Amino acid sequence: MSEYIHDLIDWQFIISGVVLMAGVHAVLGLVAYGVYLERKICSYIQDRIGPNRVGFDFGLPFLSFLKGCLALGQPLADGIKFFFKEDFTPKNVDRVLFSLAPAIAVVPALIGFVIMPWGGALDIPAAGDMGAFQWLFGLPGFAGESFYFMFGHLEAQSVIVTGANVHVGVIYLLAVASLGVYGVTLAGWSSNNKYSMLGGLRATAQMISYEIPLGLSLLCALLIAGSFMPNEIIEYQAKHGWLMFSLPLPAILFYICGLAEANRAPFDNAEAEQELVGGFHTEYSSMRFALFFMAEYAHLVTACAFFALLFMGGYQVPLIGLTSPEATGILAVFAKVGVFSLKVVLLLCLAIVVRWTVPRLRYDQVMMLGWQGMIPAGMLMLVVTSVMVYLGATTMFPMFAANIGMLVIIMIVRLALAKAFGRSTTNKRIRMYGSRYYPMEGETSIAAPTVAMAIEDRPVQGSVSTV
């Protein structure tokens, strides 16, 4: 048994375990503060202030300096509220599936991140004298001795700072992400509610529809990179430039499909309040509802990380040596993790801005966009990319020129179809005379609040007089 353990445990096994433990907590923290970011960004878009009261003082006088604190305690308060709300189960539901559905929704969202190479490669020296263990974790000598006694001699090794360094990382992520729809569908079916059932059916149809163009845009990136290994995809972009510049159309298509897969606006028809009350989670409350909320944001975080990996160079930033794949020191690992995380947060903020800027599409428009727009466009992109790979013209400028040509073709075909059928499903903005965007002649429309209390961002301290 001890020999089997010695053969199993190496530096890659240890680093993967550390990344898994840290990654789960990091994703959960990003989910919590993603909600906070959404509320603050939404409020600024709508000329409001948003959360600005809950700090970390917990009502204790000696922590009064943390009162307010930009409302950074709001996610904690929301979590406590969900824990203590009544967990209500309606009559005539399938109790087993009703309880399992939230877990089935959230688990795939939390295990998809494991293949992301957050910190790139790390060279670790041999641990025969326990020096590598102390060098890596900064532990005193007795801890290194205990470690050496348990696991024996660890050879020098170059490891990938990831949760699972597997050869089919991209395939694994696609397989895991597609499982999330089962939780939504089972929630709608087991709730014994017609609105929930309709929400589950919508989510299933949307997932099936948008996985096809997502896979086509992904294939374009994989054809150029020539590998399923996440770290090798990043290494290719470090040498030849980010793929979002070589493949701008597949990148845009992939990001839009990622929003649709996560049920994010403008594709949140599965929970359209105006039509379905709350959609598939109408009958849920307390922490079971919170799990659905958490699953949506976790899927979005994973989608943003996947996009950063495929099209934004992952942890790599041009002209910064610490983020290059050749940098394999401990300082470079921390720099790469910081860069990768920053890209994920920026993409998350972009998704939030899209939600509060673009109105929700009608369900027929969602299906039409997927089957009549994105799937044909994705097939065109895949064919053109395959031809460019066959011709060996995969550098940035030829591929960018090919994408411009594809955009021209798509626009010509769209205009020709609209003219042939003589109708359009595009929503048109109705001019409302005297509104913010169409003010009356000679007048300026002011939508921002002007009352002192409304624009005071520290009402608890009362630093501005409201008289």
N, C-alpha and C positions, 0 to 999 in steps of 0.2 A: 504493500500500500504506500509506504513511504517513497519507494522508488517511482511509483506512478505519479505521486505528488511532485517529486523533484523534476520529472520529465514534463509535467504539465505547466508548472509555474516558471515563467521567465519574465524578463522585464516588460515585454508587451502585455502579458497577462496582468501584471501589477498596474501598469499605466492605464490600461483599459478599465480596470476596476475603479481606479481613482476618478477617471473621466466620467464613468457612469454615475458614480455617487454624486460628484459635483454637478454634472450636467442635469440630472433630474431636478435638483434644487434650483439650479440657475433657470431652467425653463419655467418651473413653477413661479419663481420670483418675477420673471419677465411677463408671465401671464397676468399676475396680480397687478404689476405696475403698467402693463399694457392697457388694462381697464382704466387706470388712473390717467394715462396719457390720452386715451380716447376721450375721457370726460373733459380734460383740460383743453385739448385741441378743438373738440366740438364746441366748447363754450366760447373760445376765441373766434371761431368761424361765425358763430351766431351772436357776436357782440355781447357775450356774457363773461363772467369770471370763472365759474365752475367751482369745484371743491376748494375750499380755502380755510377750513376750520380745524379739522381733525389732525392734531399733531401726535407727539409721542410722550406727552406729559402724564397721561393716564390719571389726571386729576390730582397728582401728587405735587405739593408745593415746591419741593427741591428740584423737580424737573420742569418748573415753569418756563425756563428758557427754551424748551422745546414746544411750547404752546403755539398752535398754528402750524409753523414749520412747513409752509407751502402745501399743507394738507397731505403730507407724505404718509400719514397714518391712516388715510382713507381706505386703502385696500385691506388693512388689518381689521378695521371696523366693519367693513362689508363682510369679510370672512366670518367674524364673530356673529354678525347678524344672521348669516345663513345657518350657522350651527344651531342657533337657539330658536329659529322659526319652527313652526309646527310642520311636521312631516306628514302630510295628509295623503292617504291612498283612497281613491274613489271606489265605489262598489262595482262589482262585476268586471273588474280588470283581471288580466292574467298576472297574478301577483309575482310569479317567478320572473317572467320576462320584463315586467314593469320595473322591477328592482335591478335586474341585470343590464338593461338597456343603457343607463348612464355609464356604467363601468365599461361596457363594450364600446361606447363612443369615445371615452377618454383614454383608455389604455393604448390603442394604436397611435394616438396623437403624442403620447409620451415616450414611445419607444422608437419613433422614426428618426430622432436626432442622433442615434448612437453611431451612425456611419459617417457623420460629419468629421473631417479632419481638422478640428478646431485649432490645434497648435502646430500642425505640420510634423516634420521629423525631429527626433531628439536622439542625439548620440549619448549613450550611457557607458561609462567605462566598466571594467570587470569589477565584481564585488567580492573577490577572494579575500581582500583585506578589509572588507566592509566599508571601504572608502566611497564607493559609488552610492551606497544607501545614505550615508551621511551627507554626501554632496547633493543628492537629489532632494531629500526631505529635511535636512538640517537637524537630524535627531542626534542625541548624545550617543556616546560609544556603547553603553549597555544595550540600547535599543537595537543598534546595528548588530551587536553580538547575538541577541535573541533572534533577530531576523535570519542571521547566517546559520544559527543552530537549527532553525525550523526548516529552511528551504535549501540549505547547502550552497554550493558554489554557483553564482550567477555569472555567466560569461558576458563580456562586452557585447553590446547590441545596439543597433539603430532601430528605434521604435517610432510608430506613428501615434501622435497624441489624439486618440479617438476612442470611442467606446467599443467598436468592433472593426478591426482591420480585415475586411472580407473582400474577396475578388468581385463579388456581385453586389456591391454596395448600392448602386443605383436601382437595380432590380429589387433588392430588399425593401428599399424605401417606397417604391411604387406599390409593391405587394401589401405592405403594412398600411399605407395611406388609404388604400381602397377598402380596407376593412371598416373604416369609421362609419360608412353609410349604414352598416348593419345595425348599429346602435340607434341611429335616427329612425330607421324603418321599423325596428322592433318597438321603439317607444311609441310611434304612431299607431301601430297595430294593436299593441297590448293595452292602450289607454281606454279602449271602448268608447271612443269619441270620434265623431265624423270629421271634425276639424283637424284633430291629430292625425287621423288616417290620411286625409288629403295632404297634410304637410309631409308625412312620411313618403307618400307616393311621389310628391314633387321632388323631394330630396333624392330619391332613387333615380328618377328620370334625369335629373340634372347631373348627378354624378356620372351616370353612364354616358350622357351626351358629351360632357366636357373632358372626360378622361381620354377620349379619342384625339382631339386636337392637342391636348397636353402631351400625350405620348408622341405625336408627330413632331411637335416642336422640340421635345427632348431628344428624339432621334437625330434631328439636325445637329444639335450640340455634340452628341456622342459620335456622329460620323466625322466631325471635324477633329475632336479630341482623340478619337481612336482608342478609347479605353472606358471600361465600366468602373475603374478604381477611382474614387473621389480625389485622392491625393495626386494621381497622375493627371486628372483633368485640370487641377490647379497648376501643376507644373507646366502643362502645355500652354495655359494662358499666361504664365509668367514669361515664357519664351516668345510667344507670338501675339500677345495682347489679349485683353479681355474679349470674350465672345459676344458681349452685348454690343460691341462696335463692329464685329464681323457679321453677327447675326441679329440685327436690331429687330426685324419683324418676328422671328421665332421667340426672341426675348419678351417682346410685348405680348405675344400670344400666350406664352407660358405664364406670365404674371397674371393676365386676365383669367386664364383657366384655373390658376391657383386660388384666386378669389372665389371663383365659382365652386371649386371643390371644398372650400372651407365655409360655404354658405354665407359669404360676406356680401354686403351691399356693393353694387346694385343687383346682386344675385340672391338675395335672402328671401326668395319667394316661399321657402319651406316654412317660414315663421312670419309671414306677412300679417301684421296686426290688423290691417284694415279688412282683410278677407278671411283670415283663419284664426282670429283671436290671438293665439300665440303659436299656432302651428303644432309641430310634433311634441312640444313640451308644455302644452296648455294645461295638462292635468298634474304637472310636477311642481313641487315646492321644496323649500329647505335645501339641504345639501344635494339632493338628487337633481334639482334644477341647476344648482351651482356647478355640478359636474358637467352638464351640457354646455354651460357658459364657458367653463374652463377648457373643455374639449375644442370649442370653436377657436379660442385664442391659441391653444397649443398647436392646432393644425395650422393656424396662420403663421406662428413662429417657425414651425418646421418648413412650411412652404417658402417663407422668406429666406431661411437658411439654405434651402435647396436652390433657390434662385441665385443667391450670392455665390454658392459653390459653382454653379454651371455657367453663369454669365458675368459675374463680377470678380472673378479671380479668387474667391474664397478669402483666405487670410492675406493674400498678396496685394501689395500696393506698389505701383511703379516708382522707381528711384529711391525707395526706402529699403536699405540693405537688410535690416532686421527681419523684414517680412518676406524675404526671398526664400524659395525652397532650399537653397544651399545653406542658409543659416540654421544651425542645429543646436544652438546653445539654449540654456534654461531661460536667459533673458529674451531670446528670440521667440521662445514658446509663449511667454506672457504677452509679448508684443503682438504676435499673430492671433492669440485668443482675443485680445482687445480689439484688433482691427475687424476680425470676423464678427464679433458681437456688435460692434458699432454699425457695420453694414446691415445686420439683421434688424437693429433698432430703427435705422433710417428707412428701410423697406416697410417695417411695421407702421411707422408714421405716415408713409405714403399711402398705405392701405386705409388708414384712418381718415386721411384727407379725402381720398376717393369716396369713402362711405358718406361723408358729410357734404360732399359736393355734387355727386352724380345721383339723380333720383332713381328709385327702384324701377327696374324694367317690369313690364307686364310679363306674365308667364309665357304667353304665346311669343313674345319678343325674345325671351330667354332661349326658348327652344329653336326659334327661327335663326337667331344669331349663331347658335351652336351648330345646327345641321346644315343650314344654307350659307353660312358665312365662314365660320372658323374651320370646320372640317375641310371644305374645298381649299381654303387658303392654306391650311396646314399641309395638305397633300401636295399643293404646288410648291411650297417651301421645301418639302422633303425631296421632291423630284429634282428641283434646281440645285439643292445642296449636294445631292448624289452625283449629279452631272459635274459639278465643280470639283468634287473630290476625285472623280474619275479622271478629270483633266489635270489634276494636280494644282489647281488654282485656289488654294485654301487660305492664302494670306489675307490680311485685313482688307486691303483696298479692292481686290477682285471680288471678294465676298460682299463687301458693302455695296459695290456697284451692282452686283446681282440682286441684292435686296431692294435697291432703288428700282431696278427693272421689274421685280415682282410687284412692288407697290403700284407702279404705273399700270401693270396688267390688271391687278385687282380693282383699281379705281375705274378703269375702262369697262371691265365686265360688270361692275356694280351699276354704273350709269346706263349701260346698254340694257341690263335687265329691268331697271326701274322704268326706262322708256318703253320697253317692249310690253311690260305688264300694266303700265300706266297707273301705278299706285305705289305708295310708300308707307311703311309702318313706323317711320321716324317720328318721335314725339316732337312737337313744335311748341316753343314758348309763346304763351298768349300775352300780348302786351296789355298791361294793367296801368291805365293812365293814372299818374300820380304816385306810382309805387317807387320803390328804391331804385330800380333799374330804368324806369321810364318816368322821370319826374316831369311835372308841368313846366311849360316854358317860363324861363326867367326865375325858376326856383331850384334850390339844391336840396336833395333828399338826404336827411340825416337819420340813420337808423341806430347809431350807437346811443347808449343811455347818457343822459346829461345830469341826472340827480346825483348828488355827492355820495350818498350811501350805495347807489348802484355801481359806481365806479371805484369804490373803496375796496381794495384787495386784502385789507386786514381789519375786518369788522370787529373781531374779538378784542383787539387792542384799542380800537376806536381812535386811530391816530389822526383822522380827519373829521372836522366838525361837520355835522349833517344839518345844522340849522340853516 
